[in-house]
């Protein structure tokens, strides 16, 4: 008899988590992140890998298929975005009197982006993209009507490889057999996870709390 598996259905996306990379050199450093921000602003997230697939032929037949993913596109539909953090993500400069200089050719900082996916009956997936940049953001503003009308901006991010293996993201899913016992959304997003060692540190904190 075949083994029956019935994966849990997705219920909703959770909060947006983000942290700016604050390397002193300006280059990406997986050990240098600022404060993690939790913002419950996501309406929808779309993930689109920018991948190239090449089929290698030999002896008159397909020998193998080589798949390469250069980056991953993330598009968020949001209800709002903190204006100070959005300006920072766009590389905009703010003068001492609060005037923000926008629209120029500014260098944009790397930032980590994460979010949970909540499933029915307690299912939970937790994901970090440690090395991202804001590509573009769009907004449309219309006049008010007799009833409230949502006006949702969009933010497009690009996730890049953050280690020598070319990984673009790391995640946990509590439907897998080796999901860490005691892991929660709050703990997973308590720091940016960009390596096994960083996850081990979070897991160790669970053991300390339980002791």
Secondary structure as GFF3:
##gff-version 3
##sequence-region A 1 211
A	DSSP	beta_strand	10	20	.	.	.	ID=ss1
A	DSSP	beta_strand	37	39	.	.	.	ID=ss2
A	DSSP	beta_strand	42	58	.	.	.	ID=ss3
A	DSSP	beta_strand	61	78	.	.	.	ID=ss4
A	DSSP	alpha_helix	83	89	.	.	.	ID=ss5
A	DSSP	beta_strand	93	94	.	.	.	ID=ss6
A	DSSP	beta_strand	100	101	.	.	.	ID=ss7
A	DSSP	beta_strand	111	119	.	.	.	ID=ss8
A	DSSP	three_ten_helix	120	122	.	.	.	ID=ss9
A	DSSP	beta_strand	124	138	.	.	.	ID=ss10
A	DSSP	beta_strand	154	159	.	.	.	ID=ss11
A	DSSP	beta_strand	170	173	.	.	.	ID=ss12
A	DSSP	alpha_helix	185	188	.	.	.	ID=ss13
A	DSSP	alpha_helix	196	210	.	.	.	ID=ss14
###
